[in-house]
Each structure stands twice: as structure tokens, then as C-alpha cells.
Amino acid sequence: MNSATTGDPPAFGWSAYAERVNGRFAMIGLAAVLLIEVVSRDTFVHWAGLLS
């Protein structure tokens, strides 16, 4: 099975490595928001106080 990461060193700018890392953090963030909504039984924007 192939590794989820590459041997490429981290670099600035648009690269496959940067896209992979950003995608992983986006999925973690989405999972966290969904978990907050399920546990609190309220929408994230209300839970965070962004809407009254």
C-alpha cells in the first residue's frame, strides 16, 4: 500500500504537499463542526455566538 505522504520536502506555494495538508485540516475542521452540532443540538453559528 502506498504511503499517504510523499518524500517531497514541505515548500511554500501551490504544491501537492500543501494541498494534501490543507485538505486534511479542512476535513478535521468539518468533523469538529459536525460533532459540535450533534453534541450541543444547536447550529454551529448559534453555538459560536455568531448569530443571536
CORZIJO-V800340 format. One line per field, one symbol per residue. ss: DSSP state (2 for helix, 1 for strand, 0 for the rest). psi: psi as a letter, one per 20 degrees, with the letter a starting at -180 (. if undefined). A space follows every 50 residues. Layout:
ss: ???
psi: ???
//
This chain:
ss: 00000000000000022222222222222222222222220002222000 00
psi: qqqirripqqqqaorhgghggghghghggghgghgghggikqqghggijh q.
//
